Amino acid sequence: MEQKINPLGFRLGTTQSHHSLWFAQPKKYSEGLQEDKKIKDCIKNYVQKNMRLSSGVEGIARIEIQKRLDLIQVIIYMGFPKLLIEDKPQKLEELQMNVQKELNCMNRKLNIAIIRIGNPYGHPNILAEFIPGQLRNRVSFRKAMKKAIELTEQADTKGIQIQIAGCIDGKEIARVEWIREGRNLWGIRNQNLDIYRQRIIRIRLYLSLRSIL
């Protein structure tokens, strides 16, 4: 029987790190997880309402959460931070107020920071949002996949694999289509690999970044 492991969990401590850094007692651990989910959902919903790209890309690569006794530090890594704060510096304060209201935390201070990342299409989260946006605009799935590969080549990645599953192109029978380009060493632990799954049509995207010797 085939045994599978999460490729990101497999690489924790070598090429990957945790996105949430905090400590909790076993009885309160589930509350901390629910709190993290509320923070991420609130941020993504706010960015989606205020984004300006027609492709539908939110531009969030990842969200890091660091918790202390009196402080919650949230760092948003974005490829297109202008979507959120262009010409409106009060938007960040509004986002912070929305998250604080969602958490209903009075004893802890909330601080949100936005960091711009270089080569946004070198991150699978942003790239996986690009493909459904193209499909919504009636672009052929093959053209969308090839365009995604062109964007990753500009971002200086070593390899990419894209897999789309579902009722593609309006067909009644679900099927799986995939495309691979470049170097893809999924079984090597020191291979810097990133993965993202998009559930609109079930898109699975692997990016091979670089090797750690």
FIVOSE-452408 format. One record per residue (C-alpha): residue number from 1; chain; x, y, z. Coordinates in steps of 0.001 Angstrom, whole numbers, padded with zeros to 6 digits, m for minus. Layout:
N
{nr NUM	kette A	c1 X	c2 Y	c3 Z}
...
END
This chain:
213
{nr 1	kette A	c1 000000	c2 000000	c3 000000}
{nr 2	kette A	c1 001349	c2 003400	c3 m000987}
{nr 3	kette A	c1 002468	c2 005667	c3 001858}
{nr 4	kette A	c1 002284	c2 009441	c3 001388}
{nr 5	kette A	c1 003609	c2 012362	c3 003421}
{nr 6	kette A	c1 003004	c2 016088	c3 003198}
{nr 7	kette A	c1 005958	c2 017515	c3 001248}
{nr 8	kette A	c1 006074	c2 020663	c3 003380}
{nr 9	kette A	c1 005934	c2 018823	c3 006710}
{nr 10	kette A	c1 008637	c2 016498	c3 005405}
{nr 11	kette A	c1 010945	c2 019500	c3 004921}
{nr 12	kette A	c1 010311	c2 021323	c3 008209}
{nr 13	kette A	c1 013637	c2 022293	c3 009738}
{nr 14	kette A	c1 015551	c2 022130	c3 006458}
{nr 15	kette A	c1 013963	c2 024311	c3 003778}
{nr 16	kette A	c1 010584	c2 025067	c3 005400}
{nr 17	kette A	c1 009608	c2 026785	c3 008644}
{nr 18	kette A	c1 006387	c2 027131	c3 010641}
{nr 19	kette A	c1 003997	c2 029946	c3 009715}
{nr 20	kette A	c1 002561	c2 030139	c3 013247}
{nr 21	kette A	c1 004873	c2 030599	c3 016226}
{nr 22	kette A	c1 003232	c2 030330	c3 019645}
{nr 23	kette A	c1 002894	c2 028047	c3 022642}
{nr 24	kette A	c1 m000274	c2 026840	c3 024359}
{nr 25	kette A	c1 m001309	c2 024268	c3 026913}
{nr 26	kette A	c1 m002878	c2 021090	c3 025437}
{nr 27	kette A	c1 m006390	c2 022073	c3 026589}
{nr 28	kette A	c1 m006136	c2 025486	c3 024853}
{nr 29	kette A	c1 m004349	c2 024343	c3 021716}
{nr 30	kette A	c1 m007562	c2 024036	c3 019659}
{nr 31	kette A	c1 m008529	c2 027596	c3 020627}
{nr 32	kette A	c1 m005212	c2 028837	c3 019264}
{nr 33	kette A	c1 m005771	c2 027032	c3 015963}
{nr 34	kette A	c1 m009259	c2 028494	c3 015611}
{nr 35	kette A	c1 m007867	c2 031938	c3 016378}
{nr 36	kette A	c1 m005259	c2 031548	c3 013621}
{nr 37	kette A	c1 m007956	c2 030518	c3 011152}
{nr 38	kette A	c1 m010082	c2 033551	c3 012034}
{nr 39	kette A	c1 m007119	c2 035874	c3 011481}
{nr 40	kette A	c1 m006248	c2 034380	c3 008087}
{nr 41	kette A	c1 m009861	c2 034250	c3 006865}
{nr 42	kette A	c1 m010499	c2 037851	c3 007924}
{nr 43	kette A	c1 m007364	c2 039099	c3 006124}
{nr 44	kette A	c1 m008102	c2 037150	c3 002936}
{nr 45	kette A	c1 m011720	c2 038314	c3 002835}
{nr 46	kette A	c1 m010689	c2 041944	c3 003308}
{nr 47	kette A	c1 m007993	c2 041782	c3 000624}
{nr 48	kette A	c1 m010402	c2 040088	c3 m001781}
{nr 49	kette A	c1 m012935	c2 042897	c3 m001343}
{nr 50	kette A	c1 m010306	c2 045591	c3 m001914}
{nr 51	kette A	c1 m008229	c2 044032	c3 m004684}
{nr 52	kette A	c1 m007998	c2 045743	c3 m008058}
{nr 53	kette A	c1 m006587	c2 043074	c3 m010375}
{nr 54	kette A	c1 m008988	c2 041712	c3 m012984}
{nr 55	kette A	c1 m007238	c2 038326	c3 m012843}
{nr 56	kette A	c1 m008572	c2 037770	c3 m009320}
{nr 57	kette A	c1 m005142	c2 037325	c3 m007730}
{nr 58	kette A	c1 m005129	c2 038310	c3 m004059}
{nr 59	kette A	c1 m001341	c2 038412	c3 m003996}
{nr 60	kette A	c1 m000881	c2 036866	c3 m000527}
{nr 61	kette A	c1 002110	c2 034525	c3 m000474}
{nr 62	kette A	c1 001796	c2 033581	c3 003197}
{nr 63	kette A	c1 000653	c2 034898	c3 006577}
{nr 64	kette A	c1 002885	c2 034489	c3 009614}
{nr 65	kette A	c1 001431	c2 034726	c3 013134}
{nr 66	kette A	c1 003533	c2 035215	c3 016260}
{nr 67	kette A	c1 001774	c2 035240	c3 019623}
{nr 68	kette A	c1 002932	c2 036443	c3 023027}
{nr 69	kette A	c1 001105	c2 037014	c3 026281}
{nr 70	kette A	c1 000219	c2 040624	c3 025444}
{nr 71	kette A	c1 000840	c2 040847	c3 021679}
{nr 72	kette A	c1 m000277	c2 039191	c3 018429}
{nr 73	kette A	c1 002104	c2 039977	c3 015592}
{nr 74	kette A	c1 000767	c2 039271	c3 012075}
{nr 75	kette A	c1 003089	c2 039575	c3 009071}
{nr 76	kette A	c1 001508	c2 039467	c3 005607}
{nr 77	kette A	c1 003872	c2 038636	c3 002756}
{nr 78	kette A	c1 002315	c2 040058	c3 m000412}
{nr 79	kette A	c1 003415	c2 040134	c3 m004014}
{nr 80	kette A	c1 001201	c2 043125	c3 m004807}
{nr 81	kette A	c1 000887	c2 045227	c3 m001617}
{nr 82	kette A	c1 m000472	c2 048161	c3 m003642}
{nr 83	kette A	c1 m003746	c2 046239	c3 m003850}
{nr 84	kette A	c1 m004252	c2 046949	c3 m000177}
{nr 85	kette A	c1 m002542	c2 050251	c3 000652}
{nr 86	kette A	c1 m002300	c2 052178	c3 m002634}
{nr 87	kette A	c1 m003439	c2 055804	c3 m002128}
{nr 88	kette A	c1 m005219	c2 054753	c3 001085}
{nr 89	kette A	c1 m002896	c2 054403	c3 004098}
{nr 90	kette A	c1 m005920	c2 054051	c3 006386}
{nr 91	kette A	c1 m006757	c2 050688	c3 004832}
{nr 92	kette A	c1 m004141	c2 048958	c3 006974}
{nr 93	kette A	c1 m005670	c2 050485	c3 010109}
{nr 94	kette A	c1 m009126	c2 049412	c3 008935}
{nr 95	kette A	c1 m007877	c2 045872	c3 008381}
{nr 96	kette A	c1 m006340	c2 045833	c3 011851}
{nr 97	kette A	c1 m009611	c2 046983	c3 013409}
{nr 98	kette A	c1 m011573	c2 044301	c3 011525}
{nr 99	kette A	c1 m009260	c2 041529	c3 012704}
{nr 100	kette A	c1 m009327	c2 042816	c3 016283}
{nr 101	kette A	c1 m013118	c2 042933	c3 016210}
{nr 102	kette A	c1 m013239	c2 039371	c3 014843}
{nr 103	kette A	c1 m010965	c2 038085	c3 017596}
{nr 104	kette A	c1 m012635	c2 040150	c3 020327}
{nr 105	kette A	c1 m009357	c2 040316	c3 022244}
{nr 106	kette A	c1 m009148	c2 043166	c3 024718}
{nr 107	kette A	c1 m006122	c2 042044	c3 026751}
{nr 108	kette A	c1 m003733	c2 041656	c3 023824}
{nr 109	kette A	c1 m002459	c2 044187	c3 021335}
{nr 110	kette A	c1 m002689	c2 043360	c3 017621}
{nr 111	kette A	c1 m000012	c2 044505	c3 015189}
{nr 112	kette A	c1 m000216	c2 043876	c3 011420}
{nr 113	kette A	c1 002698	c2 044467	c3 009060}
{nr 114	kette A	c1 002899	c2 044024	c3 005280}
{nr 115	kette A	c1 006125	c2 042925	c3 003596}
{nr 116	kette A	c1 006526	c2 042992	c3 m000160}
{nr 117	kette A	c1 008140	c2 039931	c3 m001734}
{nr 118	kette A	c1 010196	c2 039872	c3 m004895}
{nr 119	kette A	c1 009168	c2 037678	c3 m007827}
{nr 120	kette A	c1 005548	c2 037174	c3 m006693}
{nr 121	kette A	c1 004881	c2 034484	c3 m009309}
{nr 122	kette A	c1 007675	c2 032426	c3 m007791}
{nr 123	kette A	c1 005300	c2 031571	c3 m004929}
{nr 124	kette A	c1 002763	c2 028780	c3 m005545}
{nr 125	kette A	c1 000006	c2 030491	c3 m003520}
{nr 126	kette A	c1 m000069	c2 033464	c3 m005899}
{nr 127	kette A	c1 000406	c2 031334	c3 m008990}
{nr 128	kette A	c1 m002390	c2 028936	c3 m007996}
{nr 129	kette A	c1 m004753	c2 031919	c3 m007667}
{nr 130	kette A	c1 m003745	c2 033106	c3 m011137}
{nr 131	kette A	c1 m004960	c2 029933	c3 m012881}
{nr 132	kette A	c1 m008592	c2 029965	c3 m011549}
{nr 133	kette A	c1 m008747	c2 033663	c3 m012432}
{nr 134	kette A	c1 m007886	c2 032796	c3 m016023}
{nr 135	kette A	c1 m010438	c2 029984	c3 m016081}
{nr 136	kette A	c1 m013152	c2 032372	c3 m014860}
{nr 137	kette A	c1 m012272	c2 034640	c3 m017800}
{nr 138	kette A	c1 m012995	c2 031746	c3 m020223}
{nr 139	kette A	c1 m009326	c2 031091	c3 m021007}
{nr 140	kette A	c1 m008482	c2 027532	c3 m022022}
{nr 141	kette A	c1 m006969	c2 025540	c3 m019179}
{nr 142	kette A	c1 m003988	c2 024539	c3 m021333}
{nr 143	kette A	c1 m003232	c2 028176	c3 m022152}
{nr 144	kette A	c1 m003569	c2 029088	c3 m018471}
{nr 145	kette A	c1 m001135	c2 026339	c3 m017459}
{nr 146	kette A	c1 001400	c2 027345	c3 m020117}
{nr 147	kette A	c1 001101	c2 030999	c3 m019098}
{nr 148	kette A	c1 001748	c2 030003	c3 m015473}
{nr 149	kette A	c1 004909	c2 028201	c3 m016570}
{nr 150	kette A	c1 006077	c2 031314	c3 m018436}
{nr 151	kette A	c1 005569	c2 033401	c3 m015293}
{nr 152	kette A	c1 007614	c2 030969	c3 m013186}
{nr 153	kette A	c1 010456	c2 031058	c3 m015701}
{nr 154	kette A	c1 010643	c2 034823	c3 m015196}
{nr 155	kette A	c1 010772	c2 034225	c3 m011416}
{nr 156	kette A	c1 013916	c2 032035	c3 m011770}
{nr 157	kette A	c1 012492	c2 028766	c3 m010460}
{nr 158	kette A	c1 014127	c2 025417	c3 m011148}
{nr 159	kette A	c1 010989	c2 023478	c3 m011998}
{nr 160	kette A	c1 007217	c2 023365	c3 m011785}
{nr 161	kette A	c1 004410	c2 020819	c3 m011911}
{nr 162	kette A	c1 000754	c2 021830	c3 m012272}
{nr 163	kette A	c1 m002137	c2 019419	c3 m011866}
{nr 164	kette A	c1 m005778	c2 020317	c3 m012522}
{nr 165	kette A	c1 m008592	c2 017926	c3 m011678}
{nr 166	kette A	c1 m012347	c2 018233	c3 m012147}
{nr 167	kette A	c1 m014893	c2 018916	c3 m014886}
{nr 168	kette A	c1 m012538	c2 020886	c3 m017116}
{nr 169	kette A	c1 m013744	c2 022874	c3 m020167}
{nr 170	kette A	c1 m017367	c2 022152	c3 m019286}
{nr 171	kette A	c1 m017036	c2 018392	c3 m019728}
{nr 172	kette A	c1 m019415	c2 016248	c3 m017694}
{nr 173	kette A	c1 m016794	c2 013613	c3 m016879}
{nr 174	kette A	c1 m014095	c2 014680	c3 m014432}
{nr 175	kette A	c1 m010488	c2 014089	c3 m015406}
{nr 176	kette A	c1 m006959	c2 014976	c3 m014361}
{nr 177	kette A	c1 m004601	c2 017048	c3 m016502}
{nr 178	kette A	c1 m001044	c2 017910	c3 m015545}
{nr 179	kette A	c1 002060	c2 019519	c3 m016990}
{nr 180	kette A	c1 005654	c2 019467	c3 m015801}
{nr 181	kette A	c1 008609	c2 021651	c3 m016674}
{nr 182	kette A	c1 012201	c2 021789	c3 m015437}
{nr 183	kette A	c1 013745	c2 019958	c3 m012491}
{nr 184	kette A	c1 011377	c2 018233	c3 m010069}
{nr 185	kette A	c1 012983	c2 016196	c3 m007277}
{nr 186	kette A	c1 010043	c2 015650	c3 m004924}
{nr 187	kette A	c1 011612	c2 012831	c3 m002906}
{nr 188	kette A	c1 014813	c2 014676	c3 m001935}
{nr 189	kette A	c1 014546	c2 016337	c3 001462}
{nr 190	kette A	c1 017038	c2 019153	c3 000833}
{nr 191	kette A	c1 015218	c2 020175	c3 m002347}
{nr 192	kette A	c1 013576	c2 023543	c3 m001643}
{nr 193	kette A	c1 010042	c2 022760	c3 m002712}
{nr 194	kette A	c1 006789	c2 024628	c3 m002174}
{nr 195	kette A	c1 003263	c2 023392	c3 m002766}
{nr 196	kette A	c1 m000215	c2 024879	c3 m002814}
{nr 197	kette A	c1 m003667	c2 023373	c3 m003409}
{nr 198	kette A	c1 m006538	c2 025465	c3 m004761}
{nr 199	kette A	c1 m009961	c2 023895	c3 m004240}
{nr 200	kette A	c1 m012029	c2 025752	c3 m006873}
{nr 201	kette A	c1 m011386	c2 023044	c3 m009450}
{nr 202	kette A	c1 m008743	c2 021276	c3 m007360}
{nr 203	kette A	c1 m005481	c2 022680	c3 m008598}
{nr 204	kette A	c1 m002295	c2 021203	c3 m007167}
{nr 205	kette A	c1 000893	c2 023126	c3 m007865}
{nr 206	kette A	c1 004489	c2 022206	c3 m006976}
{nr 207	kette A	c1 007403	c2 024622	c3 m007305}
{nr 208	kette A	c1 011042	c2 023514	c3 m007150}
{nr 209	kette A	c1 013075	c2 026514	c3 m006030}
{nr 210	kette A	c1 016690	c2 025504	c3 m005263}
{nr 211	kette A	c1 018731	c2 022806	c3 m003554}
{nr 212	kette A	c1 020254	c2 023123	c3 m000095}
{nr 213	kette A	c1 023611	c2 021358	c3 000040}
END
